[in-house]
Amino acid sequence: MKDIARHAGVSQSAVSFALNGRPGVSEDTRDRVRQVAEELGWRPSTAARALSGEGAATVGFVLARPADTLGVDSFFLQLVSGIQEVLAERHLGLLFQVVEDVTDECAVYRRWWAEHRVDGVLVVDPRTADPRPDLLDELGLPAVVIGGAPDERHPGLSTVWADDAGAMASVVDGLYALGHRRIVHIAGLPGLAHTERRIRTLRAEAERRGLTGVRSVTTDYSDAEGAAVTRRVLESAAPPTALIYDNDVMAVAGAAAATELGRSVPGDVSVVSWEDSALCRMVKPWLSALSRDSVEFGRTAARELTALLDGGPARTVRVPVPRLIERGSTGPSRVSLPPPTARQPDGPPRGT
Protein backbone atom coordinates (compact mmCIF):
# COMPACT_ATOMS: atom_id res chain seq x y z
CA MET A 1 0.00 0.00 0.00
CA LYS A 2 2.92 2.35 0.71
CA ASP A 3 4.32 1.70 -2.78
CA ILE A 4 0.97 2.30 -4.46
CA ALA A 5 0.36 5.47 -2.40
CA ARG A 6 3.80 6.84 -3.28
CA HIS A 7 3.44 6.13 -7.01
CA ALA A 8 -0.14 7.47 -7.15
CA GLY A 9 0.60 10.52 -5.02
CA VAL A 10 -2.16 9.80 -2.49
CA SER A 11 -2.43 8.66 1.14
CA GLN A 12 -2.47 5.02 2.22
CA SER A 13 -6.07 5.42 3.44
CA ALA A 14 -7.06 6.61 -0.04
CA VAL A 15 -5.43 3.48 -1.48
CA SER A 16 -7.45 1.31 0.90
CA PHE A 17 -10.70 3.05 -0.02
CA ALA A 18 -9.98 2.80 -3.73
CA LEU A 19 -8.94 -0.85 -3.83
CA ASN A 20 -11.78 -2.04 -1.59
CA GLY A 21 -14.50 -0.14 -3.46
CA ARG A 22 -15.39 2.04 -0.48
CA PRO A 23 -16.57 5.67 -0.59
CA GLY A 24 -14.17 8.43 0.39
CA VAL A 25 -12.23 9.04 -2.82
CA SER A 26 -13.14 10.49 -6.20
CA GLU A 27 -13.54 8.29 -9.26
CA ASP A 28 -10.43 9.85 -10.79
CA THR A 29 -8.40 8.92 -7.72
CA ARG A 30 -9.91 5.44 -7.64
CA ASP A 31 -9.00 4.87 -11.30
CA ARG A 32 -5.46 6.20 -10.79
CA VAL A 33 -4.88 3.97 -7.75
CA ARG A 34 -6.16 0.89 -9.56
CA GLN A 35 -3.98 1.63 -12.57
CA VAL A 36 -0.87 1.97 -10.39
CA ALA A 37 -1.81 -1.22 -8.51
CA GLU A 38 -2.10 -3.08 -11.80
CA GLU A 39 1.26 -1.77 -13.00
CA LEU A 40 2.90 -2.88 -9.75
CA GLY A 41 1.34 -6.35 -10.00
CA TRP A 42 -0.72 -5.97 -6.83
CA ARG A 43 -3.29 -8.65 -5.97
CA PRO A 44 -5.65 -8.81 -2.96
CA SER A 45 -4.54 -10.96 -0.03
CA THR A 46 -6.96 -13.84 0.43
CA ALA A 47 -5.93 -14.29 4.06
CA ALA A 48 -6.43 -10.61 4.82
CA ARG A 49 -9.82 -10.58 3.12
CA ALA A 50 -10.92 -13.57 5.19
CA LEU A 51 -9.83 -11.92 8.43
CA SER A 52 -11.70 -8.75 7.56
CA GLY A 53 -14.86 -10.68 6.69
CA GLU A 54 -14.68 -9.85 2.99
CA GLY A 55 -14.48 -13.46 1.79
CA ALA A 56 -11.79 -15.88 0.70
CA ALA A 57 -12.25 -15.53 -3.09
CA THR A 58 -12.13 -19.33 -3.18
CA VAL A 59 -14.64 -22.09 -3.85
CA GLY A 60 -14.33 -25.55 -2.30
CA PHE A 61 -14.80 -28.93 -3.98
CA VAL A 62 -14.45 -32.16 -1.97
CA LEU A 63 -14.65 -35.59 -3.59
CA ALA A 64 -15.29 -38.68 -1.46
CA ARG A 65 -14.35 -41.42 -3.91
CA PRO A 66 -11.50 -43.92 -4.24
CA ALA A 67 -8.56 -41.82 -5.44
CA ASP A 68 -7.34 -44.52 -7.85
CA THR A 69 -10.56 -44.30 -9.89
CA LEU A 70 -10.35 -40.56 -10.60
CA GLY A 71 -7.49 -40.35 -13.08
CA VAL A 72 -9.45 -42.11 -15.82
CA ASP A 73 -12.89 -40.65 -15.07
CA SER A 74 -13.66 -38.38 -18.02
CA PHE A 75 -16.85 -36.99 -16.45
CA PHE A 76 -15.09 -35.36 -13.50
CA LEU A 77 -12.26 -34.01 -15.63
CA GLN A 78 -14.76 -32.29 -17.92
CA LEU A 79 -16.94 -31.16 -15.00
CA VAL A 80 -13.97 -29.48 -13.30
CA SER A 81 -12.96 -27.87 -16.61
CA GLY A 82 -16.36 -26.21 -16.85
CA ILE A 83 -16.27 -25.14 -13.21
CA GLN A 84 -12.80 -23.64 -13.52
CA GLU A 85 -13.75 -21.75 -16.68
CA VAL A 86 -16.47 -19.81 -14.85
CA LEU A 87 -14.45 -19.31 -11.66
CA ALA A 88 -11.51 -17.92 -13.66
CA GLU A 89 -13.79 -15.26 -15.13
CA ARG A 90 -14.57 -14.12 -11.58
CA HIS A 91 -10.95 -14.46 -10.37
CA LEU A 92 -12.06 -17.13 -7.90
CA GLY A 93 -9.79 -19.98 -6.86
CA LEU A 94 -10.80 -23.66 -6.60
CA LEU A 95 -9.74 -25.57 -3.48
CA PHE A 96 -9.95 -29.30 -4.26
CA GLN A 97 -9.60 -32.18 -1.83
CA VAL A 98 -10.10 -35.97 -2.06
CA VAL A 99 -11.24 -37.80 1.09
CA GLU A 100 -12.13 -41.34 2.10
CA ASP A 101 -15.83 -40.94 2.86
CA VAL A 102 -18.67 -38.51 3.54
CA THR A 103 -17.78 -38.29 7.25
CA ASP A 104 -14.36 -36.96 6.30
CA GLU A 105 -15.99 -34.63 3.77
CA CYS A 106 -18.20 -33.13 6.48
CA ALA A 107 -15.13 -32.62 8.66
CA VAL A 108 -13.46 -30.71 5.81
CA TYR A 109 -16.50 -28.41 5.49
CA ARG A 110 -16.43 -27.65 9.21
CA ARG A 111 -12.71 -26.85 9.07
CA TRP A 112 -13.02 -24.68 5.97
CA TRP A 113 -15.91 -22.79 7.54
CA ALA A 114 -14.05 -22.22 10.83
CA GLU A 115 -10.91 -21.06 9.01
CA HIS A 116 -12.80 -18.88 6.47
CA ARG A 117 -11.06 -20.83 3.72
CA VAL A 118 -13.90 -20.81 1.18
CA ASP A 119 -16.87 -18.65 0.29
CA GLY A 120 -18.99 -21.58 -0.93
CA VAL A 121 -18.75 -25.19 -2.03
CA LEU A 122 -19.76 -27.47 -4.88
CA VAL A 123 -21.17 -30.79 -3.69
CA VAL A 124 -21.14 -33.92 -5.86
CA ASP A 125 -22.40 -37.49 -5.54
CA PRO A 126 -25.59 -36.90 -3.48
CA ARG A 127 -26.34 -39.88 -1.24
CA THR A 128 -29.66 -41.53 -0.46
CA ALA A 129 -29.14 -40.66 3.23
CA ASP A 130 -26.95 -37.59 2.95
CA PRO A 131 -25.81 -35.58 6.00
CA ARG A 132 -24.12 -32.84 3.95
CA PRO A 133 -27.08 -30.58 3.02
CA ASP A 134 -28.20 -30.22 6.65
CA LEU A 135 -24.63 -29.53 7.74
CA LEU A 136 -24.13 -26.86 5.07
CA ASP A 137 -27.46 -25.28 6.06
CA GLU A 138 -26.31 -25.26 9.70
CA LEU A 139 -22.97 -23.64 8.79
CA GLY A 140 -24.61 -21.14 6.46
CA LEU A 141 -22.12 -22.08 3.75
CA PRO A 142 -23.51 -21.39 0.25
CA ALA A 143 -23.51 -24.57 -1.84
CA VAL A 144 -24.65 -26.10 -5.11
CA VAL A 145 -25.50 -29.80 -5.18
CA ILE A 146 -24.52 -31.32 -8.52
CA GLY A 147 -26.72 -34.26 -9.51
CA GLY A 148 -29.32 -33.86 -6.80
CA ALA A 149 -33.05 -34.40 -7.26
CA PRO A 150 -35.49 -31.48 -7.71
CA ASP A 151 -37.51 -32.48 -4.65
CA GLU A 152 -34.50 -32.41 -2.31
CA ARG A 153 -34.56 -28.71 -1.45
CA HIS A 154 -32.65 -26.91 1.28
CA PRO A 155 -32.98 -23.17 2.00
CA GLY A 156 -29.43 -22.09 1.15
CA LEU A 157 -28.53 -24.74 -1.41
CA SER A 158 -29.05 -24.69 -5.14
CA THR A 159 -29.39 -27.91 -7.15
CA VAL A 160 -28.26 -28.69 -10.69
CA TRP A 161 -29.72 -31.99 -11.81
CA ALA A 162 -29.96 -34.32 -14.79
CA ASP A 163 -32.85 -36.67 -15.50
CA ASP A 164 -31.20 -40.04 -14.85
CA ALA A 165 -34.57 -41.78 -14.93
CA GLY A 166 -35.42 -40.43 -18.37
CA ALA A 167 -31.95 -41.33 -19.67
CA MET A 168 -32.19 -44.91 -18.39
CA ALA A 169 -35.68 -45.27 -19.87
CA SER A 170 -34.37 -44.19 -23.29
CA VAL A 171 -31.59 -46.80 -23.17
CA VAL A 172 -34.00 -49.57 -22.21
CA ASP A 173 -36.40 -48.47 -24.97
CA GLY A 174 -33.61 -48.70 -27.52
CA LEU A 175 -32.41 -52.13 -26.37
CA TYR A 176 -35.96 -53.49 -26.13
CA ALA A 177 -36.66 -52.38 -29.70
CA LEU A 178 -33.60 -54.40 -30.77
CA GLY A 179 -35.09 -57.53 -29.17
CA HIS A 180 -33.07 -57.59 -25.95
CA ARG A 181 -34.91 -59.17 -23.03
CA ARG A 182 -31.97 -60.03 -20.74
CA ILE A 183 -30.24 -56.80 -19.72
CA VAL A 184 -27.68 -56.25 -16.95
CA HIS A 185 -26.86 -52.78 -15.66
CA ILE A 186 -23.28 -52.67 -14.34
CA ALA A 187 -23.74 -49.72 -12.01
CA GLY A 188 -21.44 -47.47 -10.00
CA LEU A 189 -21.12 -47.02 -6.26
CA PRO A 190 -24.09 -48.15 -4.16
CA GLY A 191 -25.74 -45.50 -2.02
CA LEU A 192 -25.25 -42.69 -4.53
CA ALA A 193 -28.58 -41.05 -5.34
CA HIS A 194 -28.06 -41.20 -9.11
CA THR A 195 -27.06 -44.87 -8.92
CA GLU A 196 -30.24 -45.67 -7.01
CA ARG A 197 -32.38 -43.65 -9.46
CA ARG A 198 -30.96 -45.58 -12.40
CA ILE A 199 -31.49 -48.91 -10.65
CA ARG A 200 -35.09 -48.04 -9.73
CA THR A 201 -35.87 -46.90 -13.26
CA LEU A 202 -34.40 -50.04 -14.83
CA ARG A 203 -36.48 -52.16 -12.47
CA ALA A 204 -39.62 -50.17 -13.25
CA GLU A 205 -39.05 -50.42 -17.00
CA ALA A 206 -38.53 -54.19 -16.70
CA GLU A 207 -41.71 -54.61 -14.67
CA ARG A 208 -43.67 -52.51 -17.15
CA ARG A 209 -42.63 -54.86 -19.93
CA GLY A 210 -42.87 -58.10 -17.96
CA LEU A 211 -39.15 -58.80 -18.21
CA THR A 212 -37.51 -61.04 -15.60
CA GLY A 213 -33.93 -61.22 -16.91
CA VAL A 214 -33.07 -57.64 -15.99
CA ARG A 215 -30.94 -56.58 -13.01
CA SER A 216 -28.27 -54.18 -11.72
CA VAL A 217 -24.90 -54.96 -10.13
CA THR A 218 -23.02 -52.21 -8.25
CA THR A 219 -19.25 -51.62 -8.55
CA ASP A 220 -16.61 -49.04 -7.62
CA TYR A 221 -16.57 -47.54 -11.16
CA SER A 222 -13.15 -49.06 -11.89
CA ASP A 223 -12.11 -50.91 -15.03
CA ALA A 224 -11.09 -53.90 -12.89
CA GLU A 225 -14.54 -54.35 -11.36
CA GLY A 226 -16.23 -53.56 -14.66
CA ALA A 227 -14.33 -56.41 -16.32
CA ALA A 228 -14.80 -58.80 -13.39
CA VAL A 229 -18.59 -58.31 -13.24
CA THR A 230 -18.82 -58.66 -17.02
CA ARG A 231 -17.09 -62.05 -16.91
CA ARG A 232 -19.32 -63.21 -14.08
CA VAL A 233 -22.63 -62.31 -15.72
CA LEU A 234 -21.62 -63.58 -19.17
CA GLU A 235 -20.59 -66.94 -17.73
CA SER A 236 -23.89 -67.36 -15.87
CA ALA A 237 -26.54 -69.90 -16.89
CA ALA A 238 -28.67 -67.24 -18.63
CA PRO A 239 -26.21 -64.59 -19.79
CA PRO A 240 -27.48 -61.14 -20.73
CA THR A 241 -27.71 -60.07 -24.35
CA ALA A 242 -27.12 -56.42 -23.45
CA LEU A 243 -24.97 -54.62 -20.89
CA ILE A 244 -25.35 -51.03 -19.66
CA TYR A 245 -22.29 -49.56 -17.92
CA ASP A 246 -22.37 -46.51 -15.64
CA ASN A 247 -19.19 -45.03 -17.14
CA ASP A 248 -17.00 -45.26 -20.20
CA VAL A 249 -14.05 -46.89 -18.42
CA MET A 250 -16.10 -49.88 -17.28
CA ALA A 251 -17.76 -50.14 -20.70
CA VAL A 252 -14.43 -50.38 -22.52
CA ALA A 253 -13.08 -52.88 -19.97
CA GLY A 254 -16.31 -54.88 -20.18
CA ALA A 255 -16.27 -55.02 -23.98
CA ALA A 256 -12.67 -56.31 -23.84
CA ALA A 257 -13.62 -58.92 -21.24
CA ALA A 258 -16.51 -60.10 -23.41
CA THR A 259 -14.18 -60.49 -26.40
CA GLU A 260 -11.70 -62.46 -24.26
CA LEU A 261 -14.54 -64.87 -23.42
CA GLY A 262 -15.20 -65.39 -27.12
CA ARG A 263 -18.34 -63.24 -27.18
CA SER A 264 -18.93 -61.00 -30.16
CA VAL A 265 -19.86 -57.34 -29.65
CA PRO A 266 -22.62 -56.70 -30.69
CA GLY A 267 -23.37 -60.14 -32.14
CA ASP A 268 -23.61 -61.94 -28.80
CA VAL A 269 -23.90 -58.99 -26.44
CA SER A 270 -24.65 -55.31 -26.98
CA VAL A 271 -22.77 -52.70 -24.94
CA VAL A 272 -23.90 -49.20 -23.90
CA SER A 273 -21.79 -46.70 -21.95
CA TRP A 274 -23.52 -44.13 -19.73
CA GLU A 275 -20.79 -41.56 -20.42
CA ASP A 276 -19.56 -40.72 -23.90
CA SER A 277 -15.90 -39.81 -24.38
CA ALA A 278 -13.01 -40.21 -26.78
CA LEU A 279 -12.39 -43.57 -25.09
CA CYS A 280 -15.65 -44.89 -26.54
CA ARG A 281 -14.29 -44.14 -30.04
CA MET A 282 -10.88 -45.72 -29.51
CA VAL A 283 -12.13 -49.32 -29.47
CA LYS A 284 -13.68 -51.55 -32.11
CA PRO A 285 -16.54 -51.45 -32.48
CA TRP A 286 -17.16 -47.89 -31.30
CA LEU A 287 -19.36 -47.91 -28.21
CA SER A 288 -22.94 -46.69 -28.15
CA ALA A 289 -23.17 -44.12 -25.37
CA LEU A 290 -25.26 -41.54 -23.58
CA SER A 291 -23.88 -38.15 -24.51
CA ARG A 292 -24.11 -34.99 -22.43
CA ASP A 293 -22.14 -31.78 -22.24
CA SER A 294 -20.25 -32.39 -18.98
CA VAL A 295 -18.24 -29.18 -19.39
CA GLU A 296 -21.46 -27.16 -19.60
CA PHE A 297 -22.76 -29.10 -16.57
CA GLY A 298 -19.76 -27.74 -14.66
CA ARG A 299 -20.28 -24.23 -15.99
CA THR A 300 -23.93 -24.29 -14.92
CA ALA A 301 -23.04 -25.44 -11.40
CA ALA A 302 -20.35 -22.77 -11.04
CA ARG A 303 -22.69 -20.03 -12.31
CA GLU A 304 -25.32 -21.06 -9.78
CA LEU A 305 -22.77 -20.91 -6.98
CA THR A 306 -21.49 -17.46 -8.00
CA ALA A 307 -25.12 -16.30 -8.12
CA LEU A 308 -25.53 -17.46 -4.50
CA LEU A 309 -22.32 -15.65 -3.55
CA ASP A 310 -23.76 -12.51 -5.14
CA GLY A 311 -26.77 -12.77 -2.83
CA GLY A 312 -29.17 -14.51 -5.21
CA PRO A 313 -31.80 -17.05 -4.12
CA ALA A 314 -31.27 -20.82 -4.10
CA ARG A 315 -32.58 -22.40 -7.30
CA THR A 316 -33.14 -25.79 -8.92
CA VAL A 317 -31.78 -26.00 -12.46
CA ARG A 318 -32.24 -28.91 -14.84
CA VAL A 319 -29.67 -29.68 -17.54
CA PRO A 320 -30.66 -31.48 -20.79
CA VAL A 321 -31.34 -35.23 -20.65
CA PRO A 322 -28.34 -37.24 -21.90
CA ARG A 323 -28.90 -38.35 -25.50
CA LEU A 324 -28.27 -41.93 -26.67
CA ILE A 325 -25.83 -42.12 -29.59
CA GLU A 326 -26.05 -45.50 -31.27
CA ARG A 327 -22.80 -46.85 -32.67
CA GLY A 328 -21.37 -50.24 -33.57
CA SER A 329 -21.60 -51.86 -30.12
CA THR A 330 -25.39 -52.28 -30.17
CA GLY A 331 -27.38 -54.47 -32.51
CA PRO A 332 -30.33 -56.89 -32.68
CA SER A 333 -30.42 -59.71 -30.17
CA ARG A 334 -29.68 -63.14 -31.64
CA VAL A 335 -31.43 -64.92 -28.80
CA SER A 336 -34.92 -66.09 -29.73
CA LEU A 337 -37.20 -65.57 -26.76
CA PRO A 338 -40.95 -65.86 -26.29
CA PRO A 339 -42.81 -62.57 -25.94
CA PRO A 340 -42.95 -61.09 -22.41
CA THR A 341 -45.71 -62.46 -20.22
CA ALA A 342 -47.39 -59.22 -19.18
CA ARG A 343 -46.62 -56.04 -20.98
CA GLN A 344 -48.36 -52.95 -19.69
CA PRO A 345 -49.40 -50.05 -21.94
CA ASP A 346 -46.55 -47.71 -22.72
CA GLY A 347 -46.40 -44.69 -20.45
CA PRO A 348 -43.94 -42.46 -18.67
CA PRO A 349 -41.04 -44.26 -16.94
CA ARG A 350 -41.39 -45.00 -13.29
CA GLY A 351 -38.85 -43.96 -10.74
CA THR A 352 -37.53 -40.54 -9.86
SETORDO-847957 format. One record per residue (C-alpha): residue number from 1; x negated, y negated, z negated. Coordinates in steps of 0.5 Angstrom, whole numbers, plus 500, padded with zeros to 3 digits. Example, Ala and Ser with C-alpha at 12.3 -4.5 7.8 and 13.67 -1.06 7.14 Angstrom:
! SETORDO-847957
ZASE; n; east; north; up
ZASE; 1; 475; 509; 484;
ZASE; 2; 473; 502; 486;
END
This chain:
! SETORDO-847957
ZASE; n; east; north; up
ZASE; 1; 500; 500; 500;
ZASE; 2; 494; 495; 499;
ZASE; 3; 491; 497; 506;
ZASE; 4; 498; 495; 509;
ZASE; 5; 499; 489; 505;
ZASE; 6; 492; 486; 507;
ZASE; 7; 493; 488; 514;
ZASE; 8; 500; 485; 514;
ZASE; 9; 499; 479; 510;
ZASE; 10; 504; 480; 505;
ZASE; 11; 505; 483; 498;
ZASE; 12; 505; 490; 496;
ZASE; 13; 512; 489; 493;
ZASE; 14; 514; 487; 500;
ZASE; 15; 511; 493; 503;
ZASE; 16; 515; 497; 498;
ZASE; 17; 521; 494; 500;
ZASE; 18; 520; 494; 507;
ZASE; 19; 518; 502; 508;
ZASE; 20; 524; 504; 503;
ZASE; 21; 529; 500; 507;
ZASE; 22; 531; 496; 501;
ZASE; 23; 533; 489; 501;
ZASE; 24; 528; 483; 499;
ZASE; 25; 524; 482; 506;
ZASE; 26; 526; 479; 512;
ZASE; 27; 527; 483; 519;
ZASE; 28; 521; 480; 522;
ZASE; 29; 517; 482; 515;
ZASE; 30; 520; 489; 515;
ZASE; 31; 518; 490; 523;
ZASE; 32; 511; 488; 522;
ZASE; 33; 510; 492; 515;
ZASE; 34; 512; 498; 519;
ZASE; 35; 508; 497; 525;
ZASE; 36; 502; 496; 521;
ZASE; 37; 504; 502; 517;
ZASE; 38; 504; 506; 524;
ZASE; 39; 497; 504; 526;
ZASE; 40; 494; 506; 519;
ZASE; 41; 497; 513; 520;
ZASE; 42; 501; 512; 514;
ZASE; 43; 507; 517; 512;
ZASE; 44; 511; 518; 506;
ZASE; 45; 509; 522; 500;
ZASE; 46; 514; 528; 499;
ZASE; 47; 512; 529; 492;
ZASE; 48; 513; 521; 490;
ZASE; 49; 520; 521; 494;
ZASE; 50; 522; 527; 490;
ZASE; 51; 520; 524; 483;
ZASE; 52; 523; 518; 485;
ZASE; 53; 530; 521; 487;
ZASE; 54; 529; 520; 494;
ZASE; 55; 529; 527; 496;
ZASE; 56; 524; 532; 499;
ZASE; 57; 524; 531; 506;
ZASE; 58; 524; 539; 506;
ZASE; 59; 529; 544; 508;
ZASE; 60; 529; 551; 505;
ZASE; 61; 530; 558; 508;
ZASE; 62; 529; 564; 504;
ZASE; 63; 529; 571; 507;
ZASE; 64; 531; 577; 503;
ZASE; 65; 529; 583; 508;
ZASE; 66; 523; 588; 508;
ZASE; 67; 517; 584; 511;
ZASE; 68; 515; 589; 516;
ZASE; 69; 521; 589; 520;
ZASE; 70; 521; 581; 521;
ZASE; 71; 515; 581; 526;
ZASE; 72; 519; 584; 532;
ZASE; 73; 526; 581; 530;
ZASE; 74; 527; 577; 536;
ZASE; 75; 534; 574; 533;
ZASE; 76; 530; 571; 527;
ZASE; 77; 525; 568; 531;
ZASE; 78; 530; 565; 536;
ZASE; 79; 534; 562; 530;
ZASE; 80; 528; 559; 527;
ZASE; 81; 526; 556; 533;
ZASE; 82; 533; 552; 534;
ZASE; 83; 533; 550; 526;
ZASE; 84; 526; 547; 527;
ZASE; 85; 527; 543; 533;
ZASE; 86; 533; 540; 530;
ZASE; 87; 529; 539; 523;
ZASE; 88; 523; 536; 527;
ZASE; 89; 528; 531; 530;
ZASE; 90; 529; 528; 523;
ZASE; 91; 522; 529; 521;
ZASE; 92; 524; 534; 516;
ZASE; 93; 520; 540; 514;
ZASE; 94; 522; 547; 513;
ZASE; 95; 519; 551; 507;
ZASE; 96; 520; 559; 509;
ZASE; 97; 519; 564; 504;
ZASE; 98; 520; 572; 504;
ZASE; 99; 522; 576; 498;
ZASE; 100; 524; 583; 496;
ZASE; 101; 532; 582; 494;
ZASE; 102; 537; 577; 493;
ZASE; 103; 536; 577; 486;
ZASE; 104; 529; 574; 487;
ZASE; 105; 532; 569; 492;
ZASE; 106; 536; 566; 487;
ZASE; 107; 530; 565; 483;
ZASE; 108; 527; 561; 488;
ZASE; 109; 533; 557; 489;
ZASE; 110; 533; 555; 482;
ZASE; 111; 525; 554; 482;
ZASE; 112; 526; 549; 488;
ZASE; 113; 532; 546; 485;
ZASE; 114; 528; 544; 478;
ZASE; 115; 522; 542; 482;
ZASE; 116; 526; 538; 487;
ZASE; 117; 522; 542; 493;
ZASE; 118; 528; 542; 498;
ZASE; 119; 534; 537; 499;
ZASE; 120; 538; 543; 502;
ZASE; 121; 538; 550; 504;
ZASE; 122; 540; 555; 510;
ZASE; 123; 542; 562; 507;
ZASE; 124; 542; 568; 512;
ZASE; 125; 545; 575; 511;
ZASE; 126; 551; 574; 507;
ZASE; 127; 553; 580; 502;
ZASE; 128; 559; 583; 501;
ZASE; 129; 558; 581; 494;
ZASE; 130; 554; 575; 494;
ZASE; 131; 552; 571; 488;
ZASE; 132; 548; 566; 492;
ZASE; 133; 554; 561; 494;
ZASE; 134; 556; 560; 487;
ZASE; 135; 549; 559; 485;
ZASE; 136; 548; 554; 490;
ZASE; 137; 555; 551; 488;
ZASE; 138; 553; 551; 481;
ZASE; 139; 546; 547; 482;
ZASE; 140; 549; 542; 487;
ZASE; 141; 544; 544; 492;
ZASE; 142; 547; 543; 499;
ZASE; 143; 547; 549; 504;
ZASE; 144; 549; 552; 510;
ZASE; 145; 551; 560; 510;
ZASE; 146; 549; 563; 517;
ZASE; 147; 553; 569; 519;
ZASE; 148; 559; 568; 514;
ZASE; 149; 566; 569; 515;
ZASE; 150; 571; 563; 515;
ZASE; 151; 575; 565; 509;
ZASE; 152; 569; 565; 505;
ZASE; 153; 569; 557; 503;
ZASE; 154; 565; 554; 497;
ZASE; 155; 566; 546; 496;
ZASE; 156; 559; 544; 498;
ZASE; 157; 557; 549; 503;
ZASE; 158; 558; 549; 510;
ZASE; 159; 559; 556; 514;
ZASE; 160; 557; 557; 521;
ZASE; 161; 559; 564; 524;
ZASE; 162; 560; 569; 530;
ZASE; 163; 566; 573; 531;
ZASE; 164; 562; 580; 530;
ZASE; 165; 569; 584; 530;
ZASE; 166; 571; 581; 537;
ZASE; 167; 564; 583; 539;
ZASE; 168; 564; 590; 537;
ZASE; 169; 571; 591; 540;
ZASE; 170; 569; 588; 547;
ZASE; 171; 563; 594; 546;
ZASE; 172; 568; 599; 544;
ZASE; 173; 573; 597; 550;
ZASE; 174; 567; 597; 555;
ZASE; 175; 565; 604; 553;
ZASE; 176; 572; 607; 552;
ZASE; 177; 573; 605; 559;
ZASE; 178; 567; 609; 562;
ZASE; 179; 570; 615; 558;
ZASE; 180; 566; 615; 552;
ZASE; 181; 570; 618; 546;
ZASE; 182; 564; 620; 541;
ZASE; 183; 560; 614; 539;
ZASE; 184; 555; 613; 534;
ZASE; 185; 554; 606; 531;
ZASE; 186; 547; 605; 529;
ZASE; 187; 547; 599; 524;
ZASE; 188; 543; 595; 520;
ZASE; 189; 542; 594; 513;
ZASE; 190; 548; 596; 508;
ZASE; 191; 551; 591; 504;
ZASE; 192; 551; 585; 509;
ZASE; 193; 557; 582; 511;
ZASE; 194; 556; 582; 518;
ZASE; 195; 554; 590; 518;
ZASE; 196; 560; 591; 514;
ZASE; 197; 565; 587; 519;
ZASE; 198; 562; 591; 525;
ZASE; 199; 563; 598; 521;
ZASE; 200; 570; 596; 519;
ZASE; 201; 572; 594; 527;
ZASE; 202; 569; 600; 530;
ZASE; 203; 573; 604; 525;
ZASE; 204; 579; 600; 527;
ZASE; 205; 578; 601; 534;
ZASE; 206; 577; 608; 533;
ZASE; 207; 583; 609; 529;
ZASE; 208; 587; 605; 534;
ZASE; 209; 585; 610; 540;
ZASE; 210; 586; 616; 536;
ZASE; 211; 578; 618; 536;
ZASE; 212; 575; 622; 531;
ZASE; 213; 568; 622; 534;
ZASE; 214; 566; 615; 532;
ZASE; 215; 562; 613; 526;
ZASE; 216; 557; 608; 523;
ZASE; 217; 550; 610; 520;
ZASE; 218; 546; 604; 517;
ZASE; 219; 539; 603; 517;
ZASE; 220; 533; 598; 515;
ZASE; 221; 533; 595; 522;
ZASE; 222; 526; 598; 524;
ZASE; 223; 524; 602; 530;
ZASE; 224; 522; 608; 526;
ZASE; 225; 529; 609; 523;
ZASE; 226; 532; 607; 529;
ZASE; 227; 529; 613; 533;
ZASE; 228; 530; 618; 527;
ZASE; 229; 537; 617; 526;
ZASE; 230; 538; 617; 534;
ZASE; 231; 534; 624; 534;
ZASE; 232; 539; 626; 528;
ZASE; 233; 545; 625; 531;
ZASE; 234; 543; 627; 538;
ZASE; 235; 541; 634; 535;
ZASE; 236; 548; 635; 532;
ZASE; 237; 553; 640; 534;
ZASE; 238; 557; 634; 537;
ZASE; 239; 552; 629; 540;
ZASE; 240; 555; 622; 541;
ZASE; 241; 555; 620; 549;
ZASE; 242; 554; 613; 547;
ZASE; 243; 550; 609; 542;
ZASE; 244; 551; 602; 539;
ZASE; 245; 545; 599; 536;
ZASE; 246; 545; 593; 531;
ZASE; 247; 538; 590; 534;
ZASE; 248; 534; 591; 540;
ZASE; 249; 528; 594; 537;
ZASE; 250; 532; 600; 535;
ZASE; 251; 536; 600; 541;
ZASE; 252; 529; 601; 545;
ZASE; 253; 526; 606; 540;
ZASE; 254; 533; 610; 540;
ZASE; 255; 533; 610; 548;
ZASE; 256; 525; 613; 548;
ZASE; 257; 527; 618; 542;
ZASE; 258; 533; 620; 547;
ZASE; 259; 528; 621; 553;
ZASE; 260; 523; 625; 549;
ZASE; 261; 529; 630; 547;
ZASE; 262; 530; 631; 554;
ZASE; 263; 537; 626; 554;
ZASE; 264; 538; 622; 560;
ZASE; 265; 540; 615; 559;
ZASE; 266; 545; 613; 561;
ZASE; 267; 547; 620; 564;
ZASE; 268; 547; 624; 558;
ZASE; 269; 548; 618; 553;
ZASE; 270; 549; 611; 554;
ZASE; 271; 546; 605; 550;
ZASE; 272; 548; 598; 548;
ZASE; 273; 544; 593; 544;
ZASE; 274; 547; 588; 539;
ZASE; 275; 542; 583; 541;
ZASE; 276; 539; 581; 548;
ZASE; 277; 532; 580; 549;
ZASE; 278; 526; 580; 554;
ZASE; 279; 525; 587; 550;
ZASE; 280; 531; 590; 553;
ZASE; 281; 529; 588; 560;
ZASE; 282; 522; 591; 559;
ZASE; 283; 524; 599; 559;
ZASE; 284; 527; 603; 564;
ZASE; 285; 533; 603; 565;
ZASE; 286; 534; 596; 563;
ZASE; 287; 539; 596; 556;
ZASE; 288; 546; 593; 556;
ZASE; 289; 546; 588; 551;
ZASE; 290; 551; 583; 547;
ZASE; 291; 548; 576; 549;
ZASE; 292; 548; 570; 545;
ZASE; 293; 544; 564; 544;
ZASE; 294; 541; 565; 538;
ZASE; 295; 536; 558; 539;
ZASE; 296; 543; 554; 539;
ZASE; 297; 546; 558; 533;
ZASE; 298; 540; 555; 529;
ZASE; 299; 541; 548; 532;
ZASE; 300; 548; 549; 530;
ZASE; 301; 546; 551; 523;
ZASE; 302; 541; 546; 522;
ZASE; 303; 545; 540; 525;
ZASE; 304; 551; 542; 520;
ZASE; 305; 546; 542; 514;
ZASE; 306; 543; 535; 516;
ZASE; 307; 550; 533; 516;
ZASE; 308; 551; 535; 509;
ZASE; 309; 545; 531; 507;
ZASE; 310; 548; 525; 510;
ZASE; 311; 554; 526; 506;
ZASE; 312; 558; 529; 510;
ZASE; 313; 564; 534; 508;
ZASE; 314; 563; 542; 508;
ZASE; 315; 565; 545; 515;
ZASE; 316; 566; 552; 518;
ZASE; 317; 564; 552; 525;
ZASE; 318; 564; 558; 530;
ZASE; 319; 559; 559; 535;
ZASE; 320; 561; 563; 542;
ZASE; 321; 563; 570; 541;
ZASE; 322; 557; 574; 544;
ZASE; 323; 558; 577; 551;
ZASE; 324; 557; 584; 553;
ZASE; 325; 552; 584; 559;
ZASE; 326; 552; 591; 563;
ZASE; 327; 546; 594; 565;
ZASE; 328; 543; 600; 567;
ZASE; 329; 543; 604; 560;
ZASE; 330; 551; 605; 560;
ZASE; 331; 555; 609; 565;
ZASE; 332; 561; 614; 565;
ZASE; 333; 561; 619; 560;
ZASE; 334; 559; 626; 563;
ZASE; 335; 563; 630; 558;
ZASE; 336; 570; 632; 559;
ZASE; 337; 574; 631; 554;
ZASE; 338; 582; 632; 553;
ZASE; 339; 586; 625; 552;
ZASE; 340; 586; 622; 545;
ZASE; 341; 591; 625; 540;
ZASE; 342; 595; 618; 538;
ZASE; 343; 593; 612; 542;
ZASE; 344; 597; 606; 539;
ZASE; 345; 599; 600; 544;
ZASE; 346; 593; 595; 545;
ZASE; 347; 593; 589; 541;
ZASE; 348; 588; 585; 537;
ZASE; 349; 582; 589; 534;
ZASE; 350; 583; 590; 527;
ZASE; 351; 578; 588; 521;
ZASE; 352; 575; 581; 520;
END
